[in-house]
């Protein structure tokens, strides 16, 4: 197809705009409403900068919870070798601390971490689903 010498190519530098087919204006599926408002889920599916920001916020909150749990674990378990070295004749104390005294705080820490991670994910889903 020959081109007209008066026509020239134009470079578009803005972000692409999506148009919704008229048959889908009333749908409640993955397509945006007729107002042109994009839901955060659409932003994530299309991997836009805003969607990337949403996902990074979830990752940051999960990392913060994990590092907090790790720090508490280090504070619980870290001083134990120093305690055992300071009391060399207390073999029964070592077994009692390791077998019973440490078990309950570890279970509580694990429970806290799981609940925190589930809450982070629940908050993220509420944000994405516009609830």
N, CA, C and O atoms as a printed pandas DataFrame, in Angstrom:
     atom_number atom_name residue_name chain_id  residue_number  x_coord  y_coord  z_coord
0              1         N          UNK        A               1    0.838   -1.159    0.000
1              2        CA          UNK        A               1    0.000    0.000    0.000
2              3         C          UNK        A               1    0.896    1.239    0.000
3              4         O          UNK        A               1    1.579    1.490    0.993
4              5         N          UNK        A               2    0.913    1.991   -1.043
5              6        CA          UNK        A               2    1.801    3.165   -1.119
6              7         C          UNK        A               2    1.325    4.266   -0.173
7              8         O          UNK        A               2    0.128    4.470    0.029
8              9         N          UNK        A               3    2.277    4.946    0.381
9             10        CA          UNK        A               3    1.956    6.019    1.312
10            11         C          UNK        A               3    1.996    7.353    0.594
11            12         O          UNK        A               3    2.773    7.561   -0.337
12            13         N          UNK        A               4    1.149    8.237    1.047
13            14        CA          UNK        A               4    1.105    9.578    0.505
14            15         C          UNK        A               4    2.328   10.347    1.002
15            16         O          UNK        A               4    2.616   10.278    2.196
16            17         N          UNK        A               5    3.055   11.067    0.171
17            18        CA          UNK        A               5    4.252   11.766    0.638
18            19         C          UNK        A               5    3.934   12.876    1.641
19            20         O          UNK        A               5    4.826   13.314    2.367
20            21         N          UNK        A               6    2.690   13.338    1.697
21            22        CA          UNK        A               6    2.355   14.397    2.651
22            23         C          UNK        A               6    2.082   13.850    4.051
23            24         O          UNK        A               6    2.091   14.607    5.021
24            25         N          UNK        A               7    1.839   12.533    4.166
25            26        CA          UNK        A               7    1.593   11.943    5.478
26            27         C          UNK        A               7    2.928   11.629    6.156
27            28         O          UNK        A               7    3.902   11.251    5.505
28            29         N          UNK        A               8    2.946   11.792    7.445
29            30        CA          UNK        A               8    4.141   11.427    8.202
30            31         C          UNK        A               8    3.714   10.754    9.502
31            32         O          UNK        A               8    2.582   10.911    9.960
32            33         N          UNK        A               9    4.629   10.016   10.072
33            34        CA          UNK        A               9    4.325    9.277   11.296
34            35         C          UNK        A               9    4.421   10.206   12.502
35            36         O          UNK        A               9    5.240   11.125   12.547
36            37         N          UNK        A              10    3.574    9.940   13.456
37            38        CA          UNK        A              10    3.554   10.725   14.681
38            39         C          UNK        A              10    3.856    9.780   15.836
39            40         O          UNK        A              10    3.285    8.692   15.924
40            41         N          UNK        A              11    4.748   10.195   16.714
41            42        CA          UNK        A              11    5.087    9.389   17.878
42            43         C          UNK        A              11    4.188    9.794   19.032
43            44         O          UNK        A              11    4.094   10.971   19.382
44            45         N          UNK        A              12    3.530    8.803   19.619
45            46        CA          UNK        A              12    2.657    9.050   20.762
46            47         C          UNK        A              12    3.475    8.816   22.024
47            48         O          UNK        A              12    4.064    7.749   22.199
48            49         N          UNK        A              13    3.510    9.811   22.900
49            50        CA          UNK        A              13    4.346    9.694   24.087
50            51         C          UNK        A              13    3.556    9.510   25.373
51            52         O          UNK        A              13    4.160    9.273   26.419
52            53         N          UNK        A              14    2.261    9.607   25.340
53            54        CA          UNK        A              14    1.450    9.458   26.548
54            55         C          UNK        A              14    1.138    8.004   26.821
55            56         O          UNK        A              14    1.405    7.137   25.989
56            57         N          UNK        A              15    0.574    7.736   27.983
57            58        CA          UNK        A              15    0.191    6.358   28.294
58            59         C          UNK        A              15   -0.987    5.930   27.429
59            60         O          UNK        A              15   -1.835    6.755   27.090
60            61         N          UNK        A              16   -1.049    4.661   27.070
61            62        CA          UNK        A              16   -2.161    4.213   26.227
62            63         C          UNK        A              16   -3.475    4.301   26.986
63            64         O          UNK        A              16   -3.528    4.048   28.190
64            65         N          UNK        A              17   -4.511    4.652   26.289
65            66        CA          UNK        A              17   -5.838    4.729   26.898
66            67         C          UNK        A              17   -6.668    3.589   26.377
67            68         O          UNK        A              17   -6.740    3.338   25.174
68            69         N          UNK        A              18   -7.294    2.902   27.312
69            70        CA          UNK        A              18   -8.137    1.779   26.908
70            71         C          UNK        A              18   -9.561    2.261   26.769
71            72         O          UNK        A              18  -10.047    3.070   27.559
72            73         N          UNK        A              19  -10.206    1.758   25.769
73            74        CA          UNK        A              19  -11.625    2.047   25.618
74            75         C          UNK        A              19  -12.384    0.760   25.865
75            76         O          UNK        A              19  -11.940   -0.323   25.482
76            77         N          UNK        A              20  -13.518    0.887   26.501
77            78        CA          UNK        A              20  -14.334   -0.262   26.827
78            79         C          UNK        A              20  -15.352   -0.451   25.721
79            80         O          UNK        A              20  -16.024    0.510   25.348
80            81         N          UNK        A              21  -15.492   -1.658   25.181
81            82        CA          UNK        A              21  -16.515   -1.884   24.171
82            83         C          UNK        A              21  -17.899   -1.582   24.739
83            84         O          UNK        A              21  -18.157   -1.881   25.905
84            85         N          UNK        A              22  -18.810   -0.989   23.933
85            86        CA          UNK        A              22  -20.126   -0.597   24.450
86            87         C          UNK        A              22  -20.910   -1.756   25.046
87            88         O          UNK        A              22  -21.695   -1.537   25.969
88            89         N          UNK        A              23  -20.732   -2.976   24.562
89            90        CA          UNK        A              23  -21.486   -4.110   25.078
90            91         C          UNK        A              23  -21.070   -4.435   26.513
91            92         O          UNK        A              23  -21.814   -5.105   27.228
92            93         N          UNK        A              24  -19.916   -3.980   26.936
93            94        CA          UNK        A              24  -19.417   -4.341   28.258
94            95         C          UNK        A              24  -19.461   -3.180   29.240
95            96         O          UNK        A              24  -18.886   -3.282   30.324
96            97         N          UNK        A              25  -20.108   -2.110   28.906
97            98        CA          UNK        A              25  -20.147   -0.969   29.813
98            99         C          UNK        A              25  -20.866   -1.300   31.118
99           100         O          UNK        A              25  -20.528   -0.755   32.169
100          101         N          UNK        A              26  -21.842   -2.179   31.057
101          102        CA          UNK        A              26  -22.622   -2.495   32.247
102          103         C          UNK        A              26  -22.115   -3.734   32.965
103          104         O          UNK        A              26  -22.691   -4.124   33.980
104          105         N          UNK        A              27  -21.072   -4.356   32.480
105          106        CA          UNK        A              27  -20.602   -5.584   33.116
106          107         C          UNK        A              27  -19.896   -5.269   34.424
107          108         O          UNK        A              27  -19.368   -4.172   34.609
108          109         N          UNK        A              28  -19.891   -6.224   35.314
109          110        CA          UNK        A              28  -19.211   -6.060   36.599
110          111         C          UNK        A              28  -17.954   -6.922   36.647
111          112         O          UNK        A              28  -17.416   -7.164   37.727
112          113         N          UNK        A              29  -17.486   -7.380   35.517
113          114        CA          UNK        A              29  -16.326   -8.254   35.471
114          115         C          UNK        A              29  -15.028   -7.489   35.582
115          116         O          UNK        A              29  -14.899   -6.586   36.408
116          117         N          UNK        A              30  -14.077   -7.845   34.761
117          118        CA          UNK        A              30  -12.747   -7.255   34.831
118          119         C          UNK        A              30  -12.672   -5.906   34.162
119          120         O          UNK        A              30  -11.666   -5.212   34.304
120          121         N          UNK        A              31  -13.702   -5.509   33.436
121          122        CA          UNK        A              31  -13.645   -4.255   32.693
122          123         C          UNK        A              31  -14.092   -3.096   33.565
123          124         O          UNK        A              31  -14.989   -3.261   34.392
124          125         N          UNK        A              32  -13.490   -1.933   33.401
125          126        CA          UNK        A              32  -13.859   -0.787   34.217
126          127         C          UNK        A              32  -15.274   -0.302   33.901
127          128         O          UNK        A              32  -15.843   -0.642   32.864
128          129         N          UNK        A              33  -15.814    0.474   34.788
129          130        CA          UNK        A              33  -17.144    1.030   34.590
130          131         C          UNK        A              33  -17.091    2.116   33.521
131          132         O          UNK        A              33  -16.011    2.508   33.077
132          133         N          UNK        A              34  -18.240    2.590   33.118
133          134        CA          UNK        A              34  -18.328    3.593   32.057
134          135         C          UNK        A              34  -17.725    4.920   32.469
135          136         O          UNK        A              34  -17.446    5.754   31.608
136          137         N          UNK        A              35  -17.513    5.145   33.766
137          138        CA          UNK        A              35  -16.959    6.404   34.224
138          139         C          UNK        A              35  -15.474    6.529   33.901
139          140         O          UNK        A              35  -14.910    7.617   34.022
140          141         N          UNK        A              36  -14.832    5.436   33.492
141          142        CA          UNK        A              36  -13.406    5.475   33.183
142          143         C          UNK        A              36  -12.547    5.254   34.419
143          144         O          UNK        A              36  -11.324    5.377   34.350
144          145         N          UNK        A              37  -13.162    4.933   35.536
145          146        CA          UNK        A              37  -12.425    4.693   36.779
146          147         C          UNK        A              37  -11.869    3.278   36.773
147          148         O          UNK        A              37  -12.617    2.311   36.623
148          149         N          UNK        A              38  -10.559    3.159   36.936
149          150        CA          UNK        A              38   -9.939    1.842   37.002
150          151         C          UNK        A              38   -9.900    1.384   38.444
151          152         O          UNK        A              38   -9.573    2.157   39.345
152          153         N          UNK        A              39  -10.230    0.146   38.654
153          154        CA          UNK        A              39  -10.113   -0.433   39.980
154          155         C          UNK        A              39   -8.667   -0.852   40.194
155          156         O          UNK        A              39   -7.950   -1.123   39.231
156          157         N          UNK        A              40   -8.233   -0.908   41.450
157          158        CA          UNK        A              40   -6.848   -1.324   41.717
158          159         C          UNK        A              40   -6.525   -2.711   41.171
159          160         O          UNK        A              40   -5.383   -2.973   40.793
160          161         N          UNK        A              41   -7.504   -3.592   41.127
161          162        CA          UNK        A              41   -7.247   -4.928   40.588
162          163         C          UNK        A              41   -6.842   -4.848   39.123
163          164         O          UNK        A              41   -5.966   -5.585   38.671
164          165         N          UNK        A              42   -7.485   -3.949   38.385
165          166        CA          UNK        A              42   -7.130   -3.749   36.982
166          167         C          UNK        A              42   -5.708   -3.221   36.877
167          168         O          UNK        A              42   -4.947   -3.630   36.000
168          169         N          UNK        A              43   -5.355   -2.308   37.778
169          170        CA          UNK        A              43   -3.997   -1.761   37.761
170          171         C          UNK        A              43   -2.971   -2.867   37.995
171          172         O          UNK        A              43   -1.909   -2.873   37.372
172          173         N          UNK        A              44   -3.284   -3.795   38.886
173          174        CA          UNK        A              44   -2.354   -4.891   39.179
174          175         C          UNK        A              44   -2.292   -5.853   37.998
175          176         O          UNK        A              44   -1.209   -6.292   37.611
176          177         N          UNK        A              45   -3.458   -6.187   37.416
177          178        CA          UNK        A              45   -3.484   -7.111   36.284
178          179         C          UNK        A              45   -2.718   -6.558   35.093
179          180         O          UNK        A              45   -2.049   -7.304   34.378
180          181         N          UNK        A              46   -2.814   -5.257   34.881
181          182        CA          UNK        A              46   -2.137   -4.652   33.733
182          183         C          UNK        A              46   -0.697   -4.283   34.028
183          184         O          UNK        A              46    0.012   -3.796   33.147
184          185         N          UNK        A              47   -0.258   -4.508   35.249
185          186        CA          UNK        A              47    1.119   -4.263   35.690
186          187         C          UNK        A              47    1.542   -2.818   35.458
187          188         O          UNK        A              47    2.622   -2.549   34.932
188          189         N          UNK        A              48    0.678   -1.898   35.857
189          190        CA          UNK        A              48    1.014   -0.487   35.758
190          191         C          UNK        A              48    1.860   -0.080   36.958
191          192         O          UNK        A              48    2.089   -0.879   37.866
192          193         N          UNK        A              49    2.316    1.152   36.956
193          194        CA          UNK        A              49    3.129    1.647   38.062
194          195         C          UNK        A              49    2.324    1.663   39.359
195          196         O          UNK        A              49    2.850    1.331   40.421
196          197         N          UNK        A              50    1.065    2.044   39.276
197          198        CA          UNK        A              50    0.222    2.052   40.470
198          199         C          UNK        A              50   -0.003    0.634   40.989
199          200         O          UNK        A              50    0.040    0.405   42.198
200          201         N          UNK        A              51   -0.241   -0.311   40.096
201          202        CA          UNK        A              51   -0.392   -1.709   40.505
202          203         C          UNK        A              51    0.873   -2.239   41.152
203          204         O          UNK        A              51    0.814   -2.984   42.130
204          205         N          UNK        A              52    2.014   -1.854   40.605
205          206        CA          UNK        A              52    3.299   -2.249   41.181
206          207         C          UNK        A              52    3.439   -1.679   42.594
207          208         O          UNK        A              52    3.977   -2.339   43.484
208          209         N          UNK        A              53    2.955   -0.457   42.796
209          210        CA          UNK        A              53    3.007    0.177   44.106
210          211         C          UNK        A              53    2.133   -0.575   45.107
211          212         O          UNK        A              53    2.530   -0.767   46.256
212          213         N          UNK        A              54    0.945   -0.999   44.677
213          214        CA          UNK        A              54    0.071   -1.775   45.553
214          215         C          UNK        A              54    0.749   -3.077   45.991
215          216         O          UNK        A              54    0.735   -3.416   47.174
216          217         N          UNK        A              55    1.330   -3.791   45.058
217          218        CA          UNK        A              55    1.964   -5.072   45.373
218          219         C          UNK        A              55    3.185   -4.863   46.269
219          220         O          UNK        A              55    3.425   -5.642   47.192
220          221         N          UNK        A              56    3.947   -3.819   45.994
221          222        CA          UNK        A              56    5.124   -3.546   46.832
222          223         C          UNK        A              56    4.726   -3.182   48.255
223          224         O          UNK        A              56    5.443   -3.505   49.201
224          225         N          UNK        A              57    3.581   -2.507   48.415
225          226        CA          UNK        A              57    3.140   -2.184   49.780
226          227         C          UNK        A              57    2.792   -3.461   50.546
227          228         O          UNK        A              57    3.085   -3.570   51.737
228          229         N          UNK        A              58    2.169   -4.426   49.867
229          230        CA          UNK        A              58    1.884   -5.708   50.525
230          231         C          UNK        A              58    3.188   -6.420   50.877
231          232         O          UNK        A              58    3.334   -6.946   51.980
232          233         N          UNK        A              59    4.123   -6.435   49.950
233          234        CA          UNK        A              59    5.398   -7.107   50.209
234          235         C          UNK        A              59    6.147   -6.442   51.362
235          236         O          UNK        A              59    6.762   -7.124   52.182
236          237         N          UNK        A              60    6.095   -5.107   51.424
237          238        CA          UNK        A              60    6.767   -4.392   52.504
238          239         C          UNK        A              60    6.145   -4.715   53.859
239          240         O          UNK        A              60    6.861   -4.913   54.841
240          241         N          UNK        A              61    4.824   -4.769   53.914
241          242        CA          UNK        A              61    4.178   -5.070   55.193
242          243         C          UNK        A              61    4.461   -6.510   55.622
243          244         O          UNK        A              61    4.628   -6.779   56.812
244          245         N          UNK        A              62    4.517   -7.440   54.659
245          246        CA          UNK        A              62    4.843   -8.827   55.005
246          247         C          UNK        A              62    6.304   -8.941   55.451
247          248         O          UNK        A              62    6.615   -9.685   56.381
248          249         N          UNK        A              63    7.188   -8.212   54.796
249          250        CA          UNK        A              63    8.599   -8.230   55.194
250          251         C          UNK        A              63    8.773   -7.647   56.592
251          252         O          UNK        A              63    9.547   -8.170   57.393
252          253         N          UNK        A              64    8.057   -6.568   56.885
253          254        CA          UNK        A              64    8.136   -5.957   58.208
254          255         C          UNK        A              64    7.691   -6.944   59.288
255          256         O          UNK        A              64    8.323   -7.042   60.340
256          257         N          UNK        A              65    6.607   -7.670   59.031
257          258        CA          UNK        A              65    6.133   -8.655   60.006
258          259         C          UNK        A              65    7.160   -9.781   60.177
259          260         O          UNK        A              65    7.414  -10.221   61.298
260          261         N          UNK        A              66    7.741  -10.239   59.090
261          262        CA          UNK        A              66    8.733  -11.307   59.163
262          263         C          UNK        A              66    9.991  -10.884   59.908
263          264         O          UNK        A              66   10.528  -11.647   60.711
264          265         N          UNK        A              67   10.463   -9.669   59.644
265          266        CA          UNK        A              67   11.665   -9.187   60.335
266          267         C          UNK        A              67   11.397   -8.948   61.817
267          268         O          UNK        A              67   12.280   -9.148   62.651
268          269         N          UNK        A              68   10.180   -8.520   62.144
269          270        CA          UNK        A              68    9.826   -8.349   63.558
270          271         C          UNK        A              68    9.831   -9.697   64.274
271          272         O          UNK        A              68   10.360   -9.817   65.379
272          273         N          UNK        A              69    9.243  -10.707   63.640
273          274        CA          UNK        A              69    9.235  -12.041   64.241
274          275         C          UNK        A              69   10.660  -12.578   64.387
275          276         O          UNK        A              69   10.991  -13.199   65.397
276          277         N          UNK        A              70   11.489  -12.340   63.395
277          278        CA          UNK        A              70   12.878  -12.784   63.466
278          279         C          UNK        A              70   13.634  -12.081   64.595
279          280         O          UNK        A              70   14.421  -12.712   65.300
280          281         N          UNK        A              71   13.400  -10.788   64.767
281          282        CA          UNK        A              71   14.070  -10.047   65.838
282          283         C          UNK        A              71   13.632  -10.563   67.210
283          284         O          UNK        A              71   14.461  -10.729   68.104
284          285         N          UNK        A              72   12.343  -10.814   67.375
285          286        CA          UNK        A              72   11.858  -11.341   68.660
286          287         C          UNK        A              72   12.444  -12.726   68.907
287          288         O          UNK        A              72   12.837  -13.043   70.030
288          289         N          UNK        A              73   12.506  -13.548   67.868
289          290        CA          UNK        A              73   13.100  -14.871   68.006
290          291         C          UNK        A              73   14.569  -14.771   68.417
291          292         O          UNK        A              73   15.033  -15.524   69.274
292          293         N          UNK        A              74   15.291  -13.843   67.805
293          294        CA          UNK        A              74   16.693  -13.644   68.171
294          295         C          UNK        A              74   16.855  -13.184   69.608
295          296         O          UNK        A              74   17.799  -13.585   70.289
296          297         N          UNK        A              75   15.934  -12.340   70.074
297          298        CA          UNK        A              75   16.010  -11.883   71.463
298          299         C          UNK        A              75   15.636  -12.992   72.448
299          300         O          UNK        A              75   16.106  -12.997   73.586
300          301         N          UNK        A              76   14.796  -13.923   72.015
301          302        CA          UNK        A              76   14.433  -15.044   72.890
302          303         C          UNK        A              76   15.530  -16.095   72.967
303          304         O          UNK        A              76   15.865  -16.575   74.051
304          305         N          UNK        A              77   16.082  -16.449   71.823
305          306        CA          UNK        A              77   17.022  -17.569   71.754
306          307         C          UNK        A              77   18.475  -17.111   71.890
307          308         O          UNK        A              77   19.313  -17.861   72.389
308          309         N          UNK        A              78   18.777  -15.901   71.457
309          310        CA          UNK        A              78   20.152  -15.416   71.455
310          311         C          UNK        A              78   20.859  -15.431   72.793
311          312         O          UNK        A              78   22.004  -15.878   72.866
312          313         N          UNK        A              79   20.227  -14.964   73.853
313          314        CA          UNK        A              79   20.929  -14.932   75.145
314          315         C          UNK        A              79   21.037  -16.289   75.849
315          316         O          UNK        A              79   21.721  -16.390   76.868
316          317         N          UNK        A              80   20.392  -17.313   75.342
317          318        CA          UNK        A              80   20.413  -18.611   76.023
318          319         C          UNK        A              80   21.817  -19.207   76.151
319          320         O          UNK        A              80   22.136  -19.715   77.226
320          321         N          UNK        A              81   22.672  -19.179   75.132
321          322        CA          UNK        A              81   24.032  -19.712   75.335
322          323         C          UNK        A              81   24.806  -18.966   76.419
323          324         O          UNK        A              81   25.590  -19.570   77.151
324          325         N          UNK        A              82   24.586  -17.650   76.523
325          326        CA          UNK        A              82   25.263  -16.893   77.592
326          327         C          UNK        A              82   24.728  -17.306   78.962
327          328         O          UNK        A              82   25.492  -17.415   79.921
328          329         N          UNK        A              83   23.428  -17.533   79.054
329          330        CA          UNK        A              83   22.836  -17.981   80.309
330          331         C          UNK        A              83   23.364  -19.356   80.698
331          332         O          UNK        A              83   23.698  -19.599   81.857
332          333         N          UNK        A              84   23.434  -20.250   79.719
333          334        CA          UNK        A              84   23.921  -21.599   80.016
334          335         C          UNK        A              84   25.410  -21.604   80.344
335          336         O          UNK        A              84   25.859  -22.421   81.148
336          337         N          UNK        A              85   26.179  -20.706   79.737
337          338        CA          UNK        A              85   27.607  -20.618   80.055
338          339         C          UNK        A              85   27.819  -20.032   81.446
339          340         O          UNK        A              85   28.782  -20.386   82.126
340          341         N          UNK        A              86   26.933  -19.142   81.871
341          342        CA          UNK        A              86   27.073  -18.530   83.196
342          343         C          UNK        A              86   26.714  -19.514   84.305
343          344         O          UNK        A              86   27.184  -19.388   85.436
344          345         N          UNK        A              87   25.873  -20.496   83.968
345          346        CA          UNK        A              87   25.470  -21.498   84.957
346          347         C          UNK        A              87   25.884  -22.892   84.469
347          348         O          UNK        A              87   25.042  -23.641   83.973
348          349         N          UNK        A              88   27.168  -23.250   84.603
349          350        CA          UNK        A              88   27.628  -24.525   84.035
350          351         C          UNK        A              88   27.081  -25.763   84.743
351          352         O          UNK        A              88   27.037  -26.835   84.139
352          353         N          UNK        A              89   26.667  -25.648   85.995
353          354        CA          UNK        A              89   26.196  -26.820   86.732
354          355         C          UNK        A              89   24.684  -27.023   86.644
355          356         O          UNK        A              89   24.147  -27.903   87.316
356          357         N          UNK        A              90   24.012  -26.256   85.858
357          358        CA          UNK        A              90   22.542  -26.298   85.816
358          359         C          UNK        A              90   22.061  -27.046   84.566
359          360         O          UNK        A              90   21.431  -26.456   83.688
360          361         N          UNK        A              91   22.365  -28.350   84.494
361          362        CA          UNK        A              91   21.926  -29.158   83.344
362          363         C          UNK        A              91   20.404  -29.281   83.293
363          364         O          UNK        A              91   19.818  -29.227   82.212
364          365         N          UNK        A              92   19.775  -29.443   84.422
365          366        CA          UNK        A              92   18.307  -29.561   84.446
366          367         C          UNK        A              92   17.641  -28.254   84.011
367          368         O          UNK        A              92   16.589  -28.262   83.373
368          369         N          UNK        A              93   18.273  -27.135   84.367
369          370        CA          UNK        A              93   17.736  -25.839   83.954
370          371         C          UNK        A              93   17.783  -25.703   82.436
371          372         O          UNK        A              93   16.850  -25.176   81.830
372          373         N          UNK        A              94   18.857  -26.173   81.826
373          374        CA          UNK        A              94   18.969  -26.101   80.362
374          375         C          UNK        A              94   17.826  -26.869   79.707
375          376         O          UNK        A              94   17.174  -26.359   78.796
376          377         N          UNK        A              95   17.587  -28.079   80.163
377          378        CA          UNK        A              95   16.522  -28.886   79.571
378          379         C          UNK        A              95   15.149  -28.286   79.843
379          380         O          UNK        A              95   14.264  -28.338   78.989
380          381         N          UNK        A              96   14.977  -27.730   81.006
381          382        CA          UNK        A              96   13.684  -27.116   81.326
382          383         C          UNK        A              96   13.433  -25.889   80.459
383          384         O          UNK        A              96   12.327  -25.693   79.956
384          385         N          UNK        A              97   14.461  -25.065   80.286
385          386        CA          UNK        A              97   14.301  -23.858   79.462
386          387         C          UNK        A              97   14.085  -24.229   77.999
387          388         O          UNK        A              97   13.190  -23.696   77.344
388          389         N          UNK        A              98   14.903  -25.140   77.492
389          390        CA          UNK        A              98   14.775  -25.519   76.084
390          391         C          UNK        A              98   13.518  -26.340   75.820
391          392         O          UNK        A              98   12.893  -26.187   74.771
392          393         N          UNK        A              99   13.147  -27.190   76.734
393          394        CA          UNK        A              99   12.008  -28.078   76.503
394          395         C          UNK        A              99   10.662  -27.461   76.797
395          396         O          UNK        A              99    9.683  -27.739   76.105
396          397         N          UNK        A             100   10.602  -26.625   77.819
397          398        CA          UNK        A             100    9.295  -26.106   78.237
398          399         C          UNK        A             100    9.220  -24.588   78.181
399          400         O          UNK        A             100    8.236  -24.026   77.702
400          401         N          UNK        A             101   10.240  -23.939   78.662
401          402        CA          UNK        A             101   10.195  -22.479   78.764
402          403         C          UNK        A             101   10.226  -21.760   77.429
403          404         O          UNK        A             101    9.698  -20.655   77.308
404          405         N          UNK        A             102   10.832  -22.368   76.436
405          406        CA          UNK        A             102   10.941  -21.716   75.125
406          407         C          UNK        A             102    9.788  -22.078   74.199
407          408         O          UNK        A             102    9.513  -21.357   73.239
408          409         N          UNK        A             103    9.121  -23.171   74.475
409          410        CA          UNK        A             103    8.068  -23.665   73.585
410          411         C          UNK        A             103    6.875  -22.710   73.521
411          412         O          UNK        A             103    6.412  -22.372   72.432
412          413         N          UNK        A             104    6.386  -22.283   74.657
413          414        CA          UNK        A             104    5.205  -21.406   74.680
414          415         C          UNK        A             104    5.461  -20.063   73.986
415          416         O          UNK        A             104    4.620  -19.643   73.191
416          417         N          UNK        A             105    6.576  -19.370   74.242
417          418        CA          UNK        A             105    6.812  -18.115   73.514
418          419         C          UNK        A             105    6.960  -18.317   72.008
419          420         O          UNK        A             105    6.535  -17.461   71.232
420          421         N          UNK        A             106    7.555  -19.437   71.580
421          422        CA          UNK        A             106    7.677  -19.687   70.145
422          423         C          UNK        A             106    6.315  -19.921   69.504
423          424         O          UNK        A             106    6.066  -19.453   68.393
424          425         N          UNK        A             107    5.440  -20.635   70.186
425          426        CA          UNK        A             107    4.088  -20.861   69.661
426          427         C          UNK        A             107    3.327  -19.534   69.583
427          428         O          UNK        A             107    2.637  -19.274   68.598
428          429         N          UNK        A             108    3.450  -18.706   70.605
429          430        CA          UNK        A             108    2.792  -17.399   70.589
430          431         C          UNK        A             108    3.343  -16.504   69.488
431          432         O          UNK        A             108    2.590  -15.783   68.833
432          433         N          UNK        A             109    4.648  -16.549   69.285
433          434        CA          UNK        A             109    5.263  -15.762   68.218
434          435         C          UNK        A             109    4.779  -16.233   66.841
435          436         O          UNK        A             109    4.467  -15.421   65.970
436          437         N          UNK        A             110    4.722  -17.544   66.662
437          438        CA          UNK        A             110    4.239  -18.087   65.389
438          439         C          UNK        A             110    2.777  -17.714   65.159
439          440         O          UNK        A             110    2.387  -17.365   64.045
440          441         N          UNK        A             111    1.985  -17.789   66.201
441          442        CA          UNK        A             111    0.569  -17.421   66.073
442          443         C          UNK        A             111    0.423  -15.950   65.719
443          444         O          UNK        A             111   -0.389  -15.596   64.864
444          445         N          UNK        A             112    1.210  -15.078   66.376
445          446        CA          UNK        A             112    1.170  -13.657   66.061
446          447         C          UNK        A             112    1.541  -13.409   64.595
447          448         O          UNK        A             112    0.887  -12.630   63.902
448          449         N          UNK        A             113    2.597  -14.082   64.137
449          450        CA          UNK        A             113    3.053  -13.872   62.765
450          451         C          UNK        A             113    1.992  -14.300   61.748
451          452         O          UNK        A             113    1.741  -13.582   60.779
452          453         N          UNK        A             114    1.381  -15.440   61.956
453          454        CA          UNK        A             114    0.364  -15.917   61.012
454          455         C          UNK        A             114   -0.829  -14.970   60.999
455          456         O          UNK        A             114   -1.346  -14.639   59.932
456          457         N          UNK        A             115   -1.266  -14.537   62.167
457          458        CA          UNK        A             115   -2.400  -13.614   62.222
458          459         C          UNK        A             115   -2.060  -12.286   61.560
459          460         O          UNK        A             115   -2.901  -11.703   60.876
460          461         N          UNK        A             116   -0.844  -11.807   61.754
461          462        CA          UNK        A             116   -0.418  -10.547   61.140
462          463         C          UNK        A             116   -0.359  -10.682   59.619
463          464         O          UNK        A             116   -0.809   -9.789   58.901
464          465         N          UNK        A             117    0.186  -11.779   59.130
465          466        CA          UNK        A             117    0.272  -11.995   57.684
466          467         C          UNK        A             117   -1.123  -12.110   57.068
467          468         O          UNK        A             117   -1.371  -11.568   55.991
468          469         N          UNK        A             118   -2.026  -12.808   57.740
469          470        CA          UNK        A             118   -3.397  -12.922   57.228
470          471         C          UNK        A             118   -4.099  -11.570   57.234
471          472         O          UNK        A             118   -4.855  -11.256   56.315
472          473         N          UNK        A             119   -3.851  -10.772   58.267
473          474        CA          UNK        A             119   -4.466   -9.437   58.309
474          475         C          UNK        A             119   -3.922   -8.548   57.190
475          476         O          UNK        A             119   -4.678   -7.802   56.568
476          477         N          UNK        A             120   -2.616   -8.624   56.932
477          478        CA          UNK        A             120   -2.034   -7.851   55.830
478          479         C          UNK        A             120   -2.677   -8.245   54.503
479          480         O          UNK        A             120   -3.032   -7.383   53.699
480          481         N          UNK        A             121   -2.823   -9.539   54.282
481          482        CA          UNK        A             121   -3.430  -10.002   53.025
482          483         C          UNK        A             121   -4.900   -9.611   52.947
483          484         O          UNK        A             121   -5.383   -9.248   51.875
484          485         N          UNK        A             122   -5.618   -9.681   54.065
485          486        CA          UNK        A             122   -7.037   -9.293   54.082
486          487         C          UNK        A             122   -7.182   -7.792   53.779
487          488         O          UNK        A             122   -8.080   -7.393   53.038
488          489         N          UNK        A             123   -6.305   -6.971   54.349
489          490        CA          UNK        A             123   -6.343   -5.533   54.063
490          491         C          UNK        A             123   -6.028   -5.258   52.601
491          492         O          UNK        A             123   -6.625   -4.373   51.988
492          493         N          UNK        A             124   -5.095   -6.011   52.045
493          494        CA          UNK        A             124   -4.745   -5.839   50.636
494          495         C          UNK        A             124   -5.912   -6.219   49.735
495          496         O          UNK        A             124   -6.191   -5.527   48.755
496          497         N          UNK        A             125   -6.592   -7.310   50.058
497          498        CA          UNK        A             125   -7.743   -7.728   49.253
498          499         C          UNK        A             125   -8.846   -6.688   49.340
499          500         O          UNK        A             125   -9.487   -6.388   48.333
500          501         N          UNK        A             126   -9.081   -6.130   50.524
501          502        CA          UNK        A             126  -10.088   -5.064   50.651
502          503         C          UNK        A             126   -9.723   -3.860   49.803
503          504         O          UNK        A             126  -10.596   -3.243   49.192
504          505         N          UNK        A             127   -8.459   -3.522   49.760
505          506        CA          UNK        A             127   -8.010   -2.400   48.945
506          507         C          UNK        A             127   -8.228   -2.692   47.468
507          508         O          UNK        A             127   -8.713   -1.841   46.722
508          509         N          UNK        A             128   -7.871   -3.887   47.059
509          510        CA          UNK        A             128   -7.960   -4.245   45.643
510          511         C          UNK        A             128   -9.412   -4.423   45.191
511          512         O          UNK        A             128   -9.759   -4.073   44.063
512          513         N          UNK        A             129  -10.247   -4.962   46.058
513          514        CA          UNK        A             129  -11.634   -5.227   45.681
514          515         C          UNK        A             129  -12.545   -4.022   45.890
515          516         O          UNK        A             129  -13.743   -4.118   45.622
516          517         N          UNK        A             130  -12.022   -2.896   46.359
517          518        CA          UNK        A             130  -12.810   -1.687   46.607
518          519         C          UNK        A             130  -13.925   -1.927   47.617
519          520         O          UNK        A             130  -15.053   -1.491   47.386
520          521         N          UNK        A             131  -13.658   -2.584   48.693
521          522        CA          UNK        A             131  -14.678   -2.821   49.729
522          523         C          UNK        A             131  -14.541   -1.835   50.837
523          524         O          UNK        A             131  -15.309   -1.875   51.798
